[in-house]
Amino acid sequence: MPRPDNDPPLSKPMFQALSLAWELGYTIAIPLVVLALLGRMIDKWLGSSPWVLLVGVLLSIFLSTWLVYRKTKLIVSAQDTVNNTNTKTDVGDKTKGMKL
């Protein structure tokens, strides 16, 4: 059954949300997997199981938290910029015809 022309397959906000979720998933998963595997390999080499593995996992938690915080901060500041631009425009438009 064909889709109506006025119903796009993916709207821009939906695509942005999915993109952000995908990016945050990788931001959390990649450091965890890489540092845990690296810690496991070093543990086998040194015979110090599970200490380096635990350090790698803890380090990946801190790294992932910092990366997610940085990404969130960028998104919030971009949204604030958009909101401030829209607010200034709206206020300017509303006060044009007013007498002070």
Contacts in CASP RR format, 6 or more apart in sequence:
PFRMAT RR
TARGET T0000
AUTHOR 0000-0000-0000
METHOD contacts of the structure
MODEL  1
MPRPDNDPPLSKPMFQALSLAWELGYTIAIPLVVLALLGRMIDKWLGSSP
WVLLVGVLLSIFLSTWLVYRKTKLIVSAQDTVNNTNTKTDVGDKTKGMKL
3 9 0 8 1.000
10 18 0 8 1.000
20 75 0 8 1.000
23 71 0 8 1.000
24 68 0 8 1.000
24 71 0 8 1.000
27 64 0 8 1.000
27 67 0 8 1.000
27 68 0 8 1.000
27 71 0 8 1.000
28 64 0 8 1.000
28 68 0 8 1.000
31 59 0 8 1.000
31 60 0 8 1.000
31 63 0 8 1.000
31 64 0 8 1.000
31 67 0 8 1.000
32 57 0 8 1.000
32 60 0 8 1.000
32 61 0 8 1.000
32 64 0 8 1.000
34 60 0 8 1.000
35 56 0 8 1.000
35 57 0 8 1.000
35 59 0 8 1.000
35 60 0 8 1.000
35 63 0 8 1.000
36 53 0 8 1.000
36 56 0 8 1.000
36 57 0 8 1.000
36 60 0 8 1.000
38 56 0 8 1.000
39 52 0 8 1.000
39 53 0 8 1.000
39 55 0 8 1.000
39 56 0 8 1.000
40 52 0 8 1.000
40 53 0 8 1.000
42 48 0 8 1.000
42 52 0 8 1.000
43 49 0 8 1.000
43 50 0 8 1.000
43 51 0 8 1.000
43 52 0 8 1.000
43 53 0 8 1.000
46 52 0 8 1.000
END
